[in-house]
Structure formats: structure tokens, C-alpha cells
Amino acid sequence: MRYIMKQQLFSWGDKYTIQNEQQLDVYQVEGKVFSLGHQLSFQDMNGRELVSIRQKLLSWGATYEIYRGADLYAVVHKELTFLAPKLSIEVQGEESLEVQGTFLAHDYTFLRSQQSVAQVSEQWFTFADTYGVDIVDGMDPVLILACTVIIDEIMGDQRSSVSIMPTIS
């Protein structure tokens, strides 16, 4: 199944709209404006929350938790490495996922047992951040799409924390 995820640029808090391959809106993600750390609600188009996403503040490396109702469903963790960033997703009652690729360029793959289960690529021709997300049959699209939102949040934080130091001659 193919999805198109668009981040809304001019909004209070983080907002995403997700369309199916027929370009019909199927999901929306809304961030809380005033919260400690990122908190997002992943909803169907009727406003029913499917999962909630919460940033865990005191951890080594960026860590986000995904909840279904009150139950912890998955944990997304960006490991601190000197080379390329590494992301792992621990899913309750299922085999873990690993994410590999170029995160800053938004071109990466979700792997389970070294097998590709989803592919994400950014569409460069749009004004707002827009991603194509291809998910194999049998995978939970809400999990993959929620993790794609989390990766966008992590990379956005990383981009905004980069500063250029002036040179003194």
C-alpha cells in the first residue's frame, strides 16, 4: 500500500495529513502546542485517536513511545553513533524493526529480519515536507506511518540544533 504524508507548514504545533494512493485523506496527526517534549495524536479522519506518540525526555538518544490507548505499543530509539544514525523500533509482542538509510534526505527503509517491510522517500518538488511511504501487505500501516512522523520529528530537531560558528580572521 502506498501513502503520501504531508507536513502542514503554517500551523500551531506539528500537523500532518496522510493520504492513500487514491489521494484521499485517511489519517491526520496533530501535535500538542504547549507540551514538554513532542506529543502527537495519530487519528483517523473522524478524529478518533488510533495511537498517541510521546517523546521520552530523559534518555540517551532520541526516544519516542507509541501508545494504543493506555498500553505501550512500540518504542522508537535513535542510537548515538559516530557514523550514520541508527534507529530501532521495539514492538510489543512482535519482532523488532530496524530503520536504515539517509534520514536527513528522508530516504530510508524499515527492515524486519533483514527483509524490507516499508520504504520512505521525500518528494523534493513540493513546498512542504511530503513523503511517499510504501508498506508491504501484512504490516501495520499506523505503526509505520507513526514511526515516519517520529523520524521527521527527530530529524527536524537535529536540523534546528545545528548552528554555524563565525570564523575569526
Secondary structure by P-SEA (a helix, b strand, c coil): cbbbbbbbcccccbbbbbbcccccccbbbbbbcccccbbbbbbcccccccbbbbbbcccccbbbbbbccccccbbbbbccccccbbbbbbbccbbbbbbbccccccbbbbbccccccbbbbbccccccbbbbbbbcccccaaaaaaaaaaaaaaaaaaaaabbbbbbcc
